[in-house]
Amino acid sequence: MAIIITDECINCGACEPECPNTAIYEGADDWKHADGTDLTGNVVLPNGKAMNADETQEPISDEIYYIVADKCTECVGFHEEPQCAAVCPVDCCVPDDDHVETKEALLEKQKFMHSK
């Protein structure tokens, strides 16, 4: 399951540098699958989506920090708990019920993004 940032976010930015997958972005910032990963060029994500990792994507939120679900592994493969939730002063980094994944799937995604 990915983590989502709720609208209680105070835009403090504490979460962004903690993400080992570079899955967290400031509101209104564009993002790429290649950011902070070993992905480059045309790839097929573990969920079956084909895309270009170097292609700029539109922001998911224009107002608050956001997490890209395709890049979020809940820190599996890096830490015992999601680091964004651990450092958030207002507890707005919570499980995203729309993106439920097993621990095995999260580890597969982590290995896919950081294969080198």
Secondary structure as UniProt FT lines:
FT   STRAND          3..5
FT   TURN            7..8
FT   HELIX           16..18
FT   TURN            20..21
FT   STRAND          24..25
FT   TURN            27..28
FT   TURN            33..36
FT   STRAND          42..44
FT   TURN            46..47
FT   STRAND          50..52
FT   TURN            53..54
FT   STRAND          66..67
FT   TURN            69..71
FT   TURN            74..78
FT   HELIX           83..87
FT   TURN            89..90
FT   STRAND          93..95
FT   TURN            97..98
FT   HELIX           103..113
//
